[in-house]
Amino acid sequence: VIKAMGEFLSYVRARVEREGQDATVRPRPELATRLTGQFTKLAICLALVLDRRSIDAECLRIVKKVVLDTGESYQLEVIQLLYRTSKGYTALQLSLTMGGSEDLARRLLRDMEELGIDKRNSENKRSGQRGRNRHVYLLGDHMRNLCRTIKLPRRTR
């Protein structure tokens, strides 16, 4: 579980550096080795301070709180929203839910797709009108598994 928390936070903190529309480097999250080590040390220290024989559920609850508090960002908010649903969000739906602009939502979703956090599906509008298909974003399988492993709450704060 601690390893999953480290990997989860490395994805949450990852950013895509851009110059205009183009990424300046290949986007990828940091290796979770350092974070996992820090969270392991924190869990061990918590067990000692709380006078526990081993790392228990209370220690892990506190470590998870640290993970979520240090990862506080738009990206974490989007991950939490996408984790709550199996239907996904369009950029417009996400912007309305988060209270931000559609451009911000589209940029976040595109960057998260490049990092492998979410995936984009095209849906036929089925309205009989011409035009482009809707892009619906879903949480990627790996990120969904990380969320499940760390027991990410299915609600936003």
Protein Blocks (a to p, Z undefined) as FASTA:
>chain_A
ZZmmmmmmmmmmpccddehjbcfbdcddddfklmmmmmmmmmmmmmmmnopabdcfklmm
mmmmmmmmmmgcfklmmmmmmmmpcnbpafklmmmmnopafklmmmmmmmmmmnomaccd
dddfklopacdddddddddfklmmmmmmnopafbdZZ
